[in-house]
Amino acid sequence: MKKDLKAVCLISDDFEDLELWYPVLRLREEGVTVHLVGEKANQKYVGKYGVPAVSDYAFGDIRIEDYDALLVPGGWAPDKLRRFPQVLEMVRSMDRQQKPIGHICHAGWVLASADILQGKKVTSTPGIKDDLIHAGATWYDLPVVVDGNIVSSRRPPDLPEYMKAFIELLGKQ
């Protein structure tokens, strides 16, 4: 994998603990710099199961163009994240640049709100299947689906396959 790769992982309260930390740690193992980016910098956010994470930057503190990939963890955080215009513009920018965007479980809500799923193949938790279909995607009940620059997955047991696909795609950057 190319050196000096950087990724943003979006964060808000009630993220799914494994869906945030497993991808972050796997990317860091690969030598990727991962920044946690939330509404506020140096803010402690708490996952659904009580695992904390502190944001490195606020949404407005970064230039998304300086990053090679974007991760959106699941849990209830995506419902909060998609309400921020800056988050939606980050997602759109990464999509325009065809840089890897990873989403798992409920994180597809953010991509749906960013209006980038028209004609895309995705997966997610079955609970938001209809939302993604209404956003124009074709939904599959598979552990991981890769369509262009978008890598999607269903739930924590699928994390190994999800991150294998995401890291493979990021390696092509």
BELZIMO-V711829 format. One record per pair of residues at least 12 apart in sequence whose C-alpha atoms are under 10 Angstrom apart, sorted by sequence separation. I is the first residue (numbers start at 1). J is the second residue. D is the distance in Angstrom with one decimal. If there is no record, write none. Layout:
BEGIN
i=I j=J d=D
i=I j=J d=D
END
This chain:
BEGIN
i=9 j=21 d=9.7
i=24 j=36 d=8.8
i=42 j=54 d=5.7
i=43 j=55 d=5.4
i=44 j=56 d=9.8
i=120 j=132 d=9.6
i=121 j=133 d=9.6
i=129 j=141 d=9.2
i=141 j=153 d=9.1
i=142 j=154 d=7.3
i=143 j=155 d=7.9
i=151 j=163 d=9.0
i=153 j=165 d=9.9
i=41 j=54 d=8.0
i=42 j=55 d=5.0
i=43 j=56 d=8.0
i=120 j=133 d=9.6
i=126 j=139 d=9.2
i=140 j=153 d=9.8
i=141 j=154 d=7.8
i=143 j=156 d=9.7
i=152 j=165 d=9.3
i=9 j=23 d=8.9
i=40 j=54 d=9.6
i=41 j=55 d=5.4
i=42 j=56 d=5.6
i=43 j=57 d=8.6
i=108 j=122 d=8.5
i=118 j=132 d=9.1
i=119 j=133 d=9.5
i=123 j=137 d=9.2
i=126 j=140 d=9.4
i=140 j=154 d=9.6
i=143 j=157 d=8.4
i=144 j=158 d=7.2
i=151 j=165 d=7.2
i=152 j=166 d=8.8
i=9 j=24 d=7.5
i=40 j=55 d=7.2
i=41 j=56 d=5.6
i=42 j=57 d=6.6
i=43 j=58 d=8.7
i=108 j=123 d=8.3
i=109 j=124 d=9.5
i=117 j=132 d=7.4
i=118 j=133 d=8.8
i=120 j=135 d=9.5
i=121 j=136 d=9.3
i=122 j=137 d=6.6
i=123 j=138 d=8.3
i=124 j=139 d=7.9
i=126 j=141 d=7.7
i=143 j=158 d=5.2
i=144 j=159 d=8.7
i=151 j=166 d=6.2
i=8 j=24 d=9.3
i=20 j=36 d=9.5
i=38 j=54 d=8.8
i=39 j=55 d=8.5
i=40 j=56 d=8.7
i=41 j=57 d=4.2
i=42 j=58 d=8.1
i=95 j=111 d=9.7
i=108 j=124 d=6.7
i=117 j=133 d=8.7
i=118 j=134 d=9.0
i=119 j=135 d=9.0
i=120 j=136 d=7.3
i=121 j=137 d=5.7
i=122 j=138 d=6.2
i=123 j=139 d=5.3
i=124 j=140 d=8.1
i=125 j=141 d=8.5
i=142 j=158 d=8.9
i=143 j=159 d=8.3
i=144 j=160 d=9.6
i=145 j=161 d=9.7
i=146 j=162 d=9.2
i=150 j=166 d=8.7
i=151 j=167 d=10.0
i=7 j=24 d=9.0
i=36 j=53 d=8.2
i=37 j=54 d=8.8
i=38 j=55 d=5.8
i=40 j=57 d=6.7
i=41 j=58 d=4.4
i=106 j=123 d=10.0
i=107 j=124 d=7.8
i=108 j=125 d=8.9
i=117 j=134 d=9.4
i=118 j=135 d=6.2
i=119 j=136 d=5.7
i=120 j=137 d=4.8
i=121 j=138 d=4.8
i=122 j=139 d=5.1
i=123 j=140 d=5.1
i=124 j=141 d=7.6
i=125 j=142 d=10.0
i=143 j=160 d=9.4
i=144 j=161 d=6.5
i=145 j=162 d=8.2
i=149 j=166 d=9.2
i=36 j=54 d=7.3
i=37 j=55 d=5.3
i=38 j=56 d=8.0
i=39 j=57 d=8.2
i=40 j=58 d=4.4
i=41 j=59 d=8.2
i=104 j=122 d=9.9
i=105 j=123 d=8.1
i=106 j=124 d=6.5
i=107 j=125 d=9.1
i=113 j=131 d=9.7
i=117 j=135 d=6.0
i=118 j=136 d=4.1
i=119 j=137 d=5.3
i=120 j=138 d=6.2
i=121 j=139 d=6.0
i=122 j=140 d=6.2
i=123 j=141 d=6.1
i=124 j=142 d=8.5
i=125 j=143 d=9.9
i=143 j=161 d=6.9
i=144 j=162 d=5.5
i=151 j=169 d=8.5
i=35 j=54 d=9.9
i=36 j=55 d=4.8
i=37 j=56 d=5.9
i=38 j=57 d=6.5
i=39 j=58 d=5.1
i=40 j=59 d=7.2
i=41 j=60 d=9.4
i=72 j=91 d=9.5
i=91 j=110 d=8.1
i=92 j=111 d=8.4
i=95 j=114 d=9.8
i=103 j=122 d=9.4
i=104 j=123 d=8.0
i=105 j=124 d=4.7
i=106 j=125 d=6.2
i=109 j=128 d=7.5
i=112 j=131 d=7.5
i=113 j=132 d=9.6
i=116 j=135 d=8.1
i=117 j=136 d=5.7
i=118 j=137 d=5.4
i=119 j=138 d=6.9
i=120 j=139 d=8.6
i=121 j=140 d=7.3
i=122 j=141 d=8.7
i=123 j=142 d=6.5
i=124 j=143 d=8.6
i=143 j=162 d=7.2
i=144 j=163 d=9.1
i=146 j=165 d=7.5
i=150 j=169 d=9.2
i=7 j=27 d=8.4
i=35 j=55 d=7.5
i=36 j=56 d=5.3
i=37 j=57 d=4.9
i=38 j=58 d=5.0
i=39 j=59 d=5.7
i=40 j=60 d=8.8
i=41 j=61 d=8.1
i=70 j=90 d=8.6
i=71 j=91 d=9.6
i=91 j=111 d=6.9
i=96 j=116 d=9.3
i=103 j=123 d=9.0
i=104 j=124 d=6.0
i=105 j=125 d=4.6
i=106 j=126 d=9.0
i=108 j=128 d=7.7
i=109 j=129 d=9.9
i=112 j=132 d=6.2
i=115 j=135 d=6.8
i=116 j=136 d=8.6
i=117 j=137 d=5.2
i=118 j=138 d=8.6
i=122 j=142 d=8.8
i=123 j=143 d=7.6
i=124 j=144 d=8.7
i=144 j=164 d=9.6
i=145 j=165 d=8.6
i=146 j=166 d=8.4
i=149 j=169 d=7.6
i=6 j=27 d=9.3
i=7 j=28 d=9.7
i=35 j=56 d=5.9
i=36 j=57 d=6.7
i=37 j=58 d=5.4
i=38 j=59 d=5.7
i=39 j=60 d=8.3
i=40 j=61 d=9.1
i=70 j=91 d=7.7
i=93 j=114 d=9.9
i=95 j=116 d=7.4
i=103 j=124 d=8.1
i=104 j=125 d=7.7
i=105 j=126 d=8.3
i=106 j=127 d=7.9
i=107 j=128 d=9.3
i=108 j=129 d=9.1
i=111 j=132 d=8.7
i=112 j=133 d=9.2
i=114 j=135 d=9.6
i=115 j=136 d=8.7
i=116 j=137 d=9.0
i=117 j=138 d=8.7
i=123 j=144 d=6.7
i=124 j=145 d=9.2
i=144 j=165 d=7.7
i=148 j=169 d=9.0
i=149 j=170 d=9.0
i=5 j=27 d=9.6
i=6 j=28 d=9.7
i=34 j=56 d=9.3
i=35 j=57 d=7.4
i=36 j=58 d=8.7
i=37 j=59 d=6.0
i=38 j=60 d=9.2
i=39 j=61 d=9.8
i=69 j=91 d=9.9
i=88 j=110 d=7.1
i=91 j=113 d=9.6
i=92 j=114 d=6.3
i=95 j=117 d=10.0
i=105 j=127 d=8.6
i=106 j=128 d=6.6
i=109 j=131 d=7.4
i=112 j=134 d=8.6
i=113 j=135 d=8.1
i=122 j=144 d=8.1
i=123 j=145 d=6.1
i=144 j=166 d=9.5
i=36 j=59 d=9.7
i=37 j=60 d=9.2
i=38 j=61 d=9.8
i=64 j=87 d=10.0
i=87 j=110 d=8.2
i=88 j=111 d=7.6
i=91 j=114 d=6.5
i=92 j=115 d=8.0
i=105 j=128 d=8.2
i=106 j=129 d=9.4
i=108 j=131 d=8.6
i=109 j=132 d=7.3
i=112 j=135 d=5.5
i=122 j=145 d=5.5
i=123 j=146 d=9.1
i=146 j=169 d=8.8
i=11 j=35 d=9.8
i=12 j=36 d=9.6
i=37 j=61 d=8.7
i=70 j=94 d=7.3
i=87 j=111 d=9.8
i=88 j=112 d=9.4
i=90 j=114 d=8.9
i=91 j=115 d=9.3
i=92 j=116 d=6.9
i=105 j=129 d=9.9
i=108 j=132 d=6.9
i=111 j=135 d=8.9
i=112 j=136 d=8.5
i=121 j=145 d=6.9
i=122 j=146 d=7.2
i=5 j=30 d=9.6
i=6 j=31 d=9.1
i=7 j=32 d=7.0
i=8 j=33 d=8.6
i=9 j=34 d=6.8
i=10 j=35 d=8.4
i=11 j=36 d=6.3
i=12 j=37 d=8.6
i=13 j=38 d=9.3
i=37 j=62 d=8.5
i=59 j=84 d=9.0
i=64 j=89 d=9.2
i=65 j=90 d=8.8
i=69 j=94 d=7.4
i=70 j=95 d=9.6
i=78 j=103 d=9.7
i=82 j=107 d=9.1
i=88 j=113 d=7.0
i=89 j=114 d=7.2
i=91 j=116 d=8.2
i=112 j=137 d=8.8
i=120 j=145 d=10.0
i=121 j=146 d=7.4
i=122 j=147 d=7.3
i=5 j=31 d=7.7
i=6 j=32 d=5.6
i=7 j=33 d=6.2
i=8 j=34 d=5.8
i=9 j=35 d=6.1
i=10 j=36 d=5.9
i=11 j=37 d=5.8
i=12 j=38 d=6.0
i=21 j=47 d=9.9
i=59 j=85 d=9.8
i=60 j=86 d=7.2
i=64 j=90 d=6.1
i=68 j=94 d=8.2
i=69 j=95 d=9.8
i=78 j=104 d=10.0
i=81 j=107 d=9.1
i=82 j=108 d=9.8
i=84 j=110 d=9.7
i=87 j=113 d=9.8
i=88 j=114 d=4.8
i=109 j=135 d=9.3
i=120 j=146 d=9.3
i=121 j=147 d=5.8
i=3 j=30 d=9.5
i=4 j=31 d=7.7
i=5 j=32 d=5.1
i=6 j=33 d=4.7
i=7 j=34 d=4.8
i=8 j=35 d=5.1
i=9 j=36 d=4.9
i=10 j=37 d=5.0
i=11 j=38 d=4.9
i=12 j=39 d=7.4
i=20 j=47 d=8.7
i=35 j=62 d=9.8
i=48 j=75 d=7.0
i=59 j=86 d=6.4
i=60 j=87 d=9.3
i=63 j=90 d=8.8
i=64 j=91 d=8.9
i=67 j=94 d=8.6
i=78 j=105 d=9.4
i=79 j=106 d=8.0
i=82 j=109 d=7.0
i=83 j=110 d=8.6
i=87 j=114 d=8.4
i=88 j=115 d=8.6
i=108 j=135 d=9.9
i=120 j=147 d=6.4
i=121 j=148 d=9.2
i=127 j=154 d=10.0
i=2 j=30 d=9.9
i=3 j=31 d=7.3
i=4 j=32 d=6.7
i=5 j=33 d=6.3
i=6 j=34 d=5.8
i=7 j=35 d=6.4
i=8 j=36 d=6.1
i=9 j=37 d=6.1
i=10 j=38 d=5.9
i=11 j=39 d=8.0
i=12 j=40 d=9.5
i=19 j=47 d=9.8
i=47 j=75 d=8.1
i=48 j=76 d=7.9
i=59 j=87 d=7.0
i=62 j=90 d=9.8
i=65 j=93 d=7.6
i=78 j=106 d=6.4
i=79 j=107 d=8.0
i=81 j=109 d=9.0
i=82 j=110 d=4.8
i=85 j=113 d=9.7
i=88 j=116 d=9.7
i=119 j=147 d=9.7
i=120 j=148 d=8.5
i=122 j=150 d=8.0
i=123 j=151 d=8.8
i=124 j=152 d=6.6
i=125 j=153 d=7.9
i=126 j=154 d=7.7
i=1 j=30 d=7.8
i=2 j=31 d=9.1
i=3 j=32 d=7.7
i=4 j=33 d=7.3
i=5 j=34 d=8.7
i=6 j=35 d=7.8
i=7 j=36 d=8.8
i=8 j=37 d=6.5
i=9 j=38 d=8.7
i=10 j=39 d=9.1
i=11 j=40 d=9.8
i=17 j=46 d=8.4
i=18 j=47 d=8.9
i=47 j=76 d=9.0
i=48 j=77 d=9.1
i=64 j=93 d=7.4
i=65 j=94 d=7.6
i=68 j=97 d=9.4
i=69 j=98 d=9.4
i=70 j=99 d=7.8
i=71 j=100 d=8.3
i=72 j=101 d=7.7
i=73 j=102 d=8.2
i=74 j=103 d=7.3
i=75 j=104 d=8.9
i=76 j=105 d=9.7
i=77 j=106 d=8.4
i=78 j=107 d=5.1
i=79 j=108 d=9.6
i=80 j=109 d=9.7
i=81 j=110 d=6.8
i=82 j=111 d=8.1
i=85 j=114 d=8.8
i=121 j=150 d=8.7
i=122 j=151 d=7.6
i=123 j=152 d=5.5
i=124 j=153 d=5.5
i=125 j=154 d=4.7
i=126 j=155 d=9.7
i=1 j=31 d=8.5
i=2 j=32 d=9.1
i=3 j=33 d=9.7
i=8 j=38 d=9.9
i=15 j=45 d=8.4
i=16 j=46 d=9.3
i=17 j=47 d=5.1
i=18 j=48 d=9.7
i=21 j=51 d=9.3
i=47 j=77 d=8.6
i=64 j=94 d=7.4
i=68 j=98 d=9.6
i=69 j=99 d=5.7
i=70 j=100 d=6.3
i=71 j=101 d=5.8
i=72 j=102 d=6.1
i=73 j=103 d=6.1
i=74 j=104 d=5.5
i=75 j=105 d=7.1
i=76 j=106 d=7.1
i=77 j=107 d=8.0
i=78 j=108 d=7.8
i=79 j=109 d=6.7
i=80 j=110 d=8.9
i=82 j=112 d=8.8
i=83 j=113 d=8.4
i=120 j=150 d=8.4
i=121 j=151 d=9.3
i=122 j=152 d=5.7
i=123 j=153 d=5.5
i=124 j=154 d=4.1
i=125 j=155 d=6.3
i=1 j=32 d=9.1
i=12 j=43 d=9.4
i=13 j=44 d=8.6
i=14 j=45 d=7.7
i=15 j=46 d=7.2
i=16 j=47 d=5.7
i=17 j=48 d=6.4
i=18 j=49 d=9.3
i=46 j=77 d=10.0
i=59 j=90 d=8.7
i=68 j=99 d=6.1
i=69 j=100 d=4.8
i=70 j=101 d=4.8
i=71 j=102 d=4.7
i=72 j=103 d=4.9
i=73 j=104 d=5.9
i=74 j=105 d=5.0
i=75 j=106 d=6.0
i=76 j=107 d=8.5
i=78 j=109 d=6.2
i=79 j=110 d=7.3
i=82 j=113 d=6.2
i=83 j=114 d=10.0
i=121 j=152 d=8.8
i=122 j=153 d=7.8
i=123 j=154 d=6.0
i=124 j=155 d=7.3
i=11 j=43 d=9.9
i=12 j=44 d=9.1
i=13 j=45 d=4.9
i=14 j=46 d=6.0
i=15 j=47 d=4.7
i=16 j=48 d=5.6
i=17 j=49 d=6.5
i=21 j=53 d=8.8
i=35 j=67 d=9.6
i=45 j=77 d=9.9
i=65 j=97 d=8.5
i=67 j=99 d=8.7
i=68 j=100 d=7.2
i=69 j=101 d=5.9
i=70 j=102 d=6.3
i=71 j=103 d=6.1
i=72 j=104 d=7.0
i=73 j=105 d=7.6
i=74 j=106 d=4.7
i=75 j=107 d=7.5
i=77 j=109 d=9.9
i=78 j=110 d=5.8
i=81 j=113 d=9.8
i=82 j=114 d=7.7
i=122 j=154 d=9.4
i=123 j=155 d=9.7
i=11 j=44 d=9.8
i=12 j=45 d=6.0
i=13 j=46 d=5.2
i=14 j=47 d=4.4
i=15 j=48 d=5.9
i=16 j=49 d=7.5
i=17 j=50 d=7.9
i=18 j=51 d=9.2
i=20 j=53 d=9.1
i=34 j=67 d=9.3
i=68 j=101 d=9.3
i=69 j=102 d=8.0
i=70 j=103 d=8.7
i=71 j=104 d=8.7
i=72 j=105 d=9.4
i=73 j=106 d=7.8
i=74 j=107 d=4.6
i=77 j=110 d=9.6
i=78 j=111 d=9.4
i=117 j=150 d=9.2
i=11 j=45 d=7.4
i=12 j=46 d=7.8
i=13 j=47 d=6.0
i=14 j=48 d=4.5
i=15 j=49 d=8.8
i=16 j=50 d=9.6
i=17 j=51 d=6.2
i=33 j=67 d=9.4
i=65 j=99 d=9.7
i=72 j=106 d=9.1
i=73 j=107 d=5.7
i=74 j=108 d=8.2
i=79 j=113 d=9.6
i=116 j=150 d=9.8
i=11 j=46 d=9.4
i=12 j=47 d=8.3
i=13 j=48 d=7.8
i=14 j=49 d=8.1
i=15 j=50 d=9.6
i=16 j=51 d=9.2
i=17 j=52 d=8.4
i=33 j=68 d=9.9
i=34 j=69 d=9.2
i=35 j=70 d=9.8
i=36 j=71 d=9.5
i=72 j=107 d=5.6
i=73 j=108 d=9.2
i=74 j=109 d=9.2
i=11 j=47 d=9.4
i=14 j=50 d=8.5
i=15 j=51 d=9.3
i=17 j=53 d=9.2
i=32 j=68 d=9.5
i=34 j=70 d=9.3
i=71 j=107 d=9.0
i=72 j=108 d=8.2
i=74 j=110 d=9.8
i=13 j=50 d=9.9
i=14 j=51 d=9.5
i=15 j=52 d=9.6
i=32 j=69 d=9.8
i=34 j=71 d=9.5
i=72 j=109 d=9.7
i=73 j=110 d=10.0
i=14 j=52 d=9.7
i=15 j=53 d=9.6
i=72 j=110 d=7.9
i=13 j=52 d=9.0
i=72 j=111 d=9.0
i=104 j=143 d=9.8
i=111 j=150 d=9.7
i=13 j=53 d=9.2
i=104 j=144 d=8.9
i=12 j=53 d=9.3
i=103 j=144 d=9.9
i=11 j=53 d=8.3
i=12 j=54 d=9.8
i=39 j=81 d=8.5
i=11 j=54 d=8.8
i=12 j=55 d=8.9
i=38 j=81 d=8.4
i=11 j=55 d=7.2
i=102 j=146 d=9.3
i=108 j=152 d=7.9
i=10 j=55 d=8.7
i=39 j=84 d=8.4
i=101 j=146 d=9.9
i=107 j=152 d=8.8
i=108 j=153 d=9.2
i=9 j=55 d=9.3
i=100 j=146 d=9.8
i=107 j=153 d=9.3
i=108 j=154 d=9.7
i=10 j=57 d=9.9
i=11 j=58 d=9.7
i=24 j=71 d=8.6
i=39 j=86 d=9.4
i=101 j=148 d=9.6
i=102 j=149 d=8.5
i=103 j=150 d=7.9
i=104 j=151 d=8.4
i=105 j=152 d=8.2
i=106 j=153 d=9.6
i=107 j=154 d=9.6
i=8 j=56 d=9.9
i=10 j=58 d=9.7
i=11 j=59 d=9.8
i=23 j=71 d=8.1
i=39 j=87 d=9.2
i=100 j=148 d=8.3
i=101 j=149 d=6.2
i=102 j=150 d=6.0
i=103 j=151 d=6.4
i=104 j=152 d=5.5
i=105 j=153 d=6.3
i=106 j=154 d=8.3
i=8 j=57 d=9.7
i=10 j=59 d=8.7
i=23 j=72 d=9.7
i=24 j=73 d=9.8
i=38 j=87 d=9.1
i=99 j=148 d=9.1
i=100 j=149 d=4.6
i=101 j=150 d=4.9
i=102 j=151 d=4.8
i=103 j=152 d=4.9
i=104 j=153 d=4.6
i=105 j=154 d=4.7
i=106 j=155 d=8.8
i=23 j=73 d=8.6
i=37 j=87 d=9.7
i=74 j=124 d=9.4
i=98 j=148 d=7.6
i=99 j=149 d=5.7
i=100 j=150 d=5.8
i=101 j=151 d=6.2
i=102 j=152 d=5.8
i=103 j=153 d=6.5
i=104 j=154 d=5.6
i=105 j=155 d=5.1
i=20 j=71 d=8.4
i=22 j=73 d=9.8
i=74 j=125 d=9.2
i=98 j=149 d=5.5
i=99 j=150 d=8.3
i=100 j=151 d=7.2
i=101 j=152 d=8.4
i=102 j=153 d=8.2
i=103 j=154 d=8.8
i=104 j=155 d=6.3
i=105 j=156 d=8.1
i=19 j=71 d=9.7
i=20 j=72 d=7.8
i=21 j=73 d=8.8
i=97 j=149 d=9.1
i=98 j=150 d=8.6
i=104 j=156 d=8.3
i=19 j=72 d=8.6
i=20 j=73 d=5.1
i=95 j=148 d=9.6
i=96 j=149 d=9.8
i=105 j=158 d=9.8
i=8 j=62 d=9.4
i=19 j=73 d=5.2
i=20 j=74 d=7.5
i=95 j=149 d=7.2
i=104 j=158 d=9.0
i=18 j=73 d=8.6
i=19 j=74 d=6.0
i=20 j=75 d=9.2
i=94 j=149 d=8.9
i=95 j=150 d=8.2
i=104 j=159 d=8.5
i=8 j=64 d=8.1
i=17 j=73 d=8.5
i=18 j=74 d=9.0
i=19 j=75 d=7.9
i=94 j=150 d=10.0
i=7 j=64 d=9.2
i=15 j=72 d=9.4
i=16 j=73 d=6.7
i=17 j=74 d=8.5
i=18 j=75 d=9.5
i=8 j=66 d=9.8
i=15 j=73 d=6.4
i=16 j=74 d=5.3
i=17 j=75 d=7.9
i=104 j=162 d=8.3
i=7 j=66 d=9.0
i=8 j=67 d=6.9
i=15 j=74 d=5.8
i=16 j=75 d=4.1
i=103 j=162 d=9.1
i=6 j=66 d=7.7
i=7 j=67 d=5.5
i=8 j=68 d=8.3
i=9 j=69 d=8.6
i=10 j=70 d=7.7
i=11 j=71 d=9.4
i=14 j=74 d=8.8
i=15 j=75 d=4.5
i=16 j=76 d=7.3
i=102 j=162 d=8.4
i=5 j=66 d=9.5
i=6 j=67 d=5.0
i=7 j=68 d=5.7
i=8 j=69 d=6.4
i=9 j=70 d=5.9
i=10 j=71 d=6.4
i=11 j=72 d=7.7
i=12 j=73 d=9.4
i=14 j=75 d=6.1
i=15 j=76 d=5.8
i=16 j=77 d=7.8
i=102 j=163 d=8.8
i=5 j=67 d=7.3
i=6 j=68 d=5.4
i=7 j=69 d=4.6
i=8 j=70 d=4.9
i=9 j=71 d=4.6
i=10 j=72 d=5.5
i=11 j=73 d=7.5
i=13 j=75 d=9.0
i=14 j=76 d=5.3
i=15 j=77 d=4.7
i=16 j=78 d=9.8
i=4 j=67 d=9.9
i=5 j=68 d=6.1
i=6 j=69 d=6.8
i=7 j=70 d=5.6
i=8 j=71 d=6.2
i=9 j=72 d=6.0
i=10 j=73 d=7.1
i=11 j=74 d=9.6
i=12 j=75 d=9.7
i=13 j=76 d=7.6
i=14 j=77 d=5.2
i=15 j=78 d=7.6
i=102 j=165 d=9.6
i=103 j=166 d=9.8
i=4 j=68 d=9.4
i=5 j=69 d=8.3
i=6 j=70 d=9.0
i=7 j=71 d=7.4
i=8 j=72 d=8.6
i=9 j=73 d=7.5
i=12 j=76 d=8.6
i=13 j=77 d=5.7
i=14 j=78 d=8.9
i=15 j=79 d=9.9
i=102 j=166 d=6.8
i=12 j=77 d=5.1
i=13 j=78 d=9.4
i=14 j=79 d=9.8
i=15 j=80 d=9.8
i=101 j=166 d=8.3
i=11 j=77 d=7.0
i=12 j=78 d=7.7
i=14 j=80 d=9.2
i=100 j=166 d=7.4
i=10 j=77 d=9.0
i=11 j=78 d=8.4
i=12 j=79 d=9.4
i=13 j=80 d=8.2
i=100 j=167 d=9.3
i=10 j=78 d=8.8
i=12 j=80 d=7.0
i=13 j=81 d=9.4
i=101 j=169 d=9.7
i=11 j=80 d=9.5
i=12 j=81 d=6.7
i=100 j=169 d=6.8
i=101 j=170 d=9.4
i=11 j=81 d=7.6
i=99 j=169 d=9.0
i=100 j=170 d=6.3
i=10 j=81 d=7.8
i=99 j=170 d=8.0
i=100 j=171 d=9.9
i=100 j=172 d=9.7
i=99 j=172 d=9.9
i=100 j=173 d=8.5
i=99 j=173 d=7.6
i=98 j=173 d=9.6
i=10 j=87 d=8.2
i=23 j=102 d=9.4
i=74 j=153 d=9.8
i=69 j=149 d=9.4
i=70 j=150 d=9.7
i=71 j=151 d=9.4
i=72 j=152 d=9.8
i=74 j=154 d=9.3
i=75 j=155 d=9.6
i=74 j=155 d=8.2
i=8 j=90 d=9.7
i=74 j=156 d=9.4
i=19 j=103 d=9.1
i=20 j=104 d=9.4
i=19 j=104 d=7.1
i=19 j=105 d=8.3
i=16 j=104 d=9.6
i=19 j=107 d=9.7
i=16 j=105 d=8.9
i=16 j=106 d=9.3
i=15 j=106 d=9.7
i=16 j=107 d=9.9
i=9 j=101 d=9.9
i=15 j=107 d=9.5
i=7 j=100 d=9.3
i=8 j=101 d=9.6
i=9 j=102 d=9.3
i=7 j=101 d=9.6
i=71 j=166 d=9.5
i=69 j=166 d=9.4
i=69 j=169 d=9.7
i=69 j=170 d=7.1
i=68 j=170 d=7.6
i=69 j=173 d=9.1
i=68 j=173 d=7.4
i=19 j=153 d=10.0
i=22 j=156 d=9.0
i=26 j=160 d=9.4
i=32 j=167 d=9.8
i=19 j=155 d=7.8
i=20 j=156 d=10.0
i=23 j=159 d=7.7
i=27 j=163 d=8.3
i=18 j=155 d=9.3
i=19 j=156 d=6.3
i=22 j=159 d=7.4
i=23 j=160 d=9.0
i=26 j=163 d=7.4
i=30 j=167 d=8.3
i=18 j=156 d=6.5
i=19 j=157 d=9.8
i=22 j=160 d=8.8
i=26 j=164 d=9.2
i=32 j=170 d=9.7
i=16 j=155 d=9.5
i=17 j=156 d=9.3
i=18 j=157 d=9.6
i=19 j=158 d=9.8
i=23 j=162 d=8.7
i=24 j=163 d=9.7
i=27 j=166 d=9.3
i=16 j=156 d=8.7
i=19 j=159 d=7.4
i=23 j=163 d=6.4
i=27 j=167 d=7.3
i=18 j=159 d=8.5
i=22 j=163 d=8.5
i=23 j=164 d=9.8
i=26 j=167 d=8.6
i=30 j=171 d=9.9
i=23 j=166 d=9.1
i=27 j=170 d=9.7
i=23 j=167 d=9.5
i=7 j=170 d=9.6
i=5 j=170 d=8.6
i=1 j=167 d=8.7
i=5 j=171 d=9.2
i=1 j=168 d=8.7
i=2 j=170 d=9.0
i=3 j=171 d=9.7
i=5 j=173 d=8.7
i=1 j=170 d=7.9
i=2 j=171 d=6.6
i=1 j=171 d=4.9
i=2 j=172 d=8.4
i=1 j=172 d=7.8
i=2 j=173 d=7.7
i=1 j=173 d=8.6
END
